[in-house]
């Protein structure tokens, strides 16, 4: 996975079909983090799990709320709304960290 700016993406879409050569410099970091998991058990289909998640980290020089702070807010708000409801399927709410460092090679890994 690579990231491009919004305006660069618009230019790419306008030029479709397109061909690109990508050179990637990557590095890994040792990191420790904690996941926060909450769950509302489903009433009639508890084994069917819907996961709602967002990551609560960022990288140097980036405003976290523009990265995925909004995803954490969305996750927390849905958890608040479903806390008093009984959905048919289980809903698992996950806030996880170190996504930025893990995305270099592993992607967002959630160990349940």
C-alpha positions as CSV (number, residue, x, y, z in Angstrom):
1,X,0.0,0.0,0.0
2,X,1.2,3.5,-0.8
3,X,-0.3,6.9,0.0
4,X,-0.6,9.8,-2.4
5,X,-1.9,13.2,-1.8
6,X,-5.5,14.0,-2.8
7,X,-4.5,16.2,-5.7
8,X,-2.0,13.7,-7.0
9,X,-4.7,11.1,-6.9
10,X,-7.0,13.3,-8.9
11,X,-4.3,13.8,-11.5
12,X,-3.9,10.0,-11.7
13,X,-7.6,9.4,-12.1
14,X,-7.8,12.0,-14.9
15,X,-5.0,10.2,-16.7
16,X,-6.5,6.7,-16.5
17,X,-5.5,4.2,-17.8
18,X,-2.1,4.9,-16.3
19,X,1.1,3.1,-15.6
20,X,3.4,3.9,-12.7
21,X,6.7,2.8,-11.3
22,X,7.0,3.0,-7.6
23,X,10.2,3.0,-5.5
24,X,9.6,2.5,-1.8
25,X,12.0,3.1,1.0
26,X,10.7,1.4,4.2
27,X,12.0,0.8,7.7
28,X,10.6,-1.0,10.7
29,X,10.4,0.0,14.3
30,X,10.1,-1.8,17.6
31,X,6.8,-0.6,19.1
32,X,4.6,-1.6,22.0
33,X,0.9,-0.7,22.2
34,X,-2.4,-1.7,23.6
35,X,-5.7,-2.4,21.9
36,X,-9.0,-1.3,23.5
37,X,-11.8,-3.7,22.8
38,X,-15.5,-3.6,23.8
39,X,-18.3,-5.8,22.6
40,X,-22.1,-5.9,22.5
41,X,-23.2,-9.6,22.2
42,X,-25.8,-10.3,19.5
43,X,-29.1,-11.6,20.5
44,X,-30.0,-14.0,17.7
45,X,-26.7,-14.3,15.7
46,X,-24.0,-13.9,18.4
47,X,-21.4,-15.8,16.3
48,X,-21.6,-13.3,13.5
49,X,-19.3,-10.4,14.4
50,X,-19.3,-6.9,13.0
51,X,-16.0,-5.1,13.7
52,X,-16.0,-1.3,14.0
53,X,-12.5,0.1,14.5
54,X,-10.1,3.0,14.4
55,X,-6.5,3.5,15.3
56,X,-5.3,5.9,18.0
57,X,-1.8,6.7,16.8
58,X,-0.2,9.0,14.2
59,X,3.2,9.7,12.8
60,X,5.5,12.6,13.4
61,X,4.4,15.8,11.6
62,X,0.9,14.6,10.9
63,X,-2.2,15.8,12.8
64,X,-3.7,12.5,14.2
65,X,-7.3,13.7,13.9
66,X,-6.8,14.0,10.1
67,X,-5.3,10.5,10.1
68,X,-7.7,8.3,12.0
69,X,-8.7,10.2,15.1
70,X,-12.1,10.6,13.4
71,X,-12.2,6.8,13.1
72,X,-11.8,6.5,16.9
73,X,-14.5,9.1,17.5
74,X,-16.8,7.2,15.1
75,X,-16.0,3.9,16.9
76,X,-16.7,5.4,20.4
77,X,-19.9,7.0,19.3
78,X,-21.3,3.8,17.8
79,X,-20.3,1.9,21.0
80,X,-22.1,4.5,23.1
81,X,-25.2,4.2,20.9
82,X,-25.2,0.4,20.9
83,X,-24.5,0.1,24.6
84,X,-28.2,0.2,25.4
85,X,-29.4,-1.7,22.3
86,X,-29.5,-5.4,21.6
87,X,-28.4,-6.0,18.0
88,X,-28.9,-9.4,16.3
89,X,-25.2,-9.7,15.5
90,X,-22.3,-9.2,17.9
91,X,-20.6,-5.8,17.4
92,X,-17.0,-5.6,18.5
93,X,-15.5,-2.1,18.9
94,X,-11.7,-1.9,18.6
95,X,-9.3,1.0,19.1
96,X,-5.8,0.0,18.3
97,X,-2.4,1.6,18.3
98,X,0.9,1.4,16.4
99,X,-0.9,1.1,13.1
100,X,1.4,3.6,11.5
101,X,4.5,1.6,12.4
102,X,2.9,-1.8,11.6
103,X,1.5,-0.6,8.3
104,X,5.1,-0.6,6.9
105,X,5.0,-4.4,6.6
106,X,2.1,-5.9,8.4
107,X,-0.9,-3.7,8.1
108,X,-3.2,-3.1,11.0
109,X,-3.0,-6.2,13.1
110,X,-5.6,-6.9,15.7
111,X,-4.9,-9.9,18.0
112,X,-8.2,-11.0,19.7
